[in-house]
Amino acid sequence: MTVRLSHSKGFWLAATLAGALGASSAAAQQSTPTPPPPTPNQPKSDAATRLRGINPPPFPMAADQLPVPQLKLPKGFKVEVFVSGVPNARSLRLGDKGTVFVSNRLLDKVYAVVEKDGKRELKVLASGLDRPNGLAFHDGTLYIAEGTRVSKLEKIEDNLDNPPKPIVIYDQFPNHQSHGWKFIAVGPDNKLYINVGAPCNICLPPETNSQIRRINLDGSGSETYVRGVRNSVGFDFHPVTKELYFTDNGRDWLSEELPNDELNRVTKPGQHFGYPYCHQGNIPDDQFGWGRPCSEFEPPVALLGPHSAALGMRFYTGQMFPAEYRNAIFVARHGSWNKTNKIGGDIIVVKLNPNGSVRSWEPFMTGFLKDNNYIGRPVDVEVMKDGALLVSDDYAGAIYRISYDGRRVAGR
């Protein structure tokens, strides 16, 4: 039997059903909260949607709350608080006169650590900046890599109490929030090297992205140095060979265990390191890897763990630590967020062979990750003039100092 409804009755019935369905849906939402929508390229499973980014506490931890007692180092080393109360402490750089400079990513300021009445404290050098994550220092000038530009503070160590306004020297970076923050370093050729991350998790990036770029100290002469770099937030130059080594964060949402973050080595300009076609040197991307074998690209020299967020790195050029650490690389692993069982949240040391290849890597400072939760997240490292190693922590808002006393080992 066919039932025909008039237009008015049909409209009334449809509205009634819609109202009933809407009410039941609202009731269901009240009893069972709807998970947030997945981010682009994120699997839609319940487990995946529950994995979210990790926000730091709204304020730096008090000095007596910092996780120093939980931090572990090899015998003979000790860690202490260098300075606390550093909001979102990110990149570290050392001035010619010993000033420690520190950046942040979530705020708009760059700081100097200064001594006052026998105590260390922060002094604001510049504010109103755009994600001032990257810092470099050369011949008295502090270079600041912001989200869309590079600015500089000249003769800054002579003017800490009355810093000049930043001078913009370069403003040709694409503006995007995803991987839009920068890292910067001065190369042995006296050029500034800056990363330009991918504007996405996984995509075919524009020609202006997924690269390390270099410019002259005055901002001229911009050129692409290497390509296929998804998101590098740390690099340094080998003290002997002068080759560039850099960390790179692998794509998300391929799996919890793949791909690994990478340590890469540049042996000549123009090399391509795989993104978005190939990950960790041997895994073709499921979307963009068709017809682009991994053999086309430069493989990493070391795999640093899946989603471990390998960030800042420095070659150790000091004299304080034992000889086995000379010219080794210290890498800050910020720690995973989209893994059920987190990894990272530590400092590792990478030891090289004489030919520049990686011999091994191992944990150096651990303890930031406790019971699958972070009590701190290391970001960058810096070698001091006395050979001590500084470590920034953007989660706790602090900088730590690692030192070595061989006598303590001999007398134990």
Secondary structure as GFF3:
##gff-version 3
##sequence-region A 1 412
A	DSSP	alpha_helix	7	31	.	.	.	ID=ss1
A	DSSP	alpha_helix	46	49	.	.	.	ID=ss2
A	DSSP	three_ten_helix	63	65	.	.	.	ID=ss3
A	DSSP	three_ten_helix	68	70	.	.	.	ID=ss4
A	DSSP	beta_strand	77	84	.	.	.	ID=ss5
A	DSSP	beta_strand	92	94	.	.	.	ID=ss6
A	DSSP	beta_strand	100	102	.	.	.	ID=ss7
A	DSSP	beta_strand	110	116	.	.	.	ID=ss8
A	DSSP	beta_strand	119	126	.	.	.	ID=ss9
A	DSSP	beta_strand	134	138	.	.	.	ID=ss10
A	DSSP	beta_strand	141	145	.	.	.	ID=ss11
A	DSSP	beta_strand	150	153	.	.	.	ID=ss12
A	DSSP	three_ten_helix	156	158	.	.	.	ID=ss13
A	DSSP	beta_strand	167	170	.	.	.	ID=ss14
A	DSSP	beta_strand	184	186	.	.	.	ID=ss15
A	DSSP	beta_strand	191	196	.	.	.	ID=ss16
A	DSSP	beta_strand	211	216	.	.	.	ID=ss17
A	DSSP	beta_strand	223	227	.	.	.	ID=ss18
A	DSSP	beta_strand	235	237	.	.	.	ID=ss19
A	DSSP	beta_strand	244	248	.	.	.	ID=ss20
A	DSSP	beta_strand	260	266	.	.	.	ID=ss21
A	DSSP	beta_strand	278	279	.	.	.	ID=ss22
A	DSSP	beta_strand	283	284	.	.	.	ID=ss23
A	DSSP	three_ten_helix	294	296	.	.	.	ID=ss24
A	DSSP	beta_strand	302	306	.	.	.	ID=ss25
A	DSSP	beta_strand	310	315	.	.	.	ID=ss26
A	DSSP	three_ten_helix	323	325	.	.	.	ID=ss27
A	DSSP	beta_strand	329	333	.	.	.	ID=ss28
A	DSSP	beta_strand	346	352	.	.	.	ID=ss29
A	DSSP	beta_strand	358	365	.	.	.	ID=ss30
A	DSSP	beta_strand	369	370	.	.	.	ID=ss31
A	DSSP	beta_strand	373	374	.	.	.	ID=ss32
A	DSSP	beta_strand	378	383	.	.	.	ID=ss33
A	DSSP	beta_strand	389	393	.	.	.	ID=ss34
A	DSSP	beta_strand	398	404	.	.	.	ID=ss35
A	DSSP	alpha_helix	406	410	.	.	.	ID=ss36
###
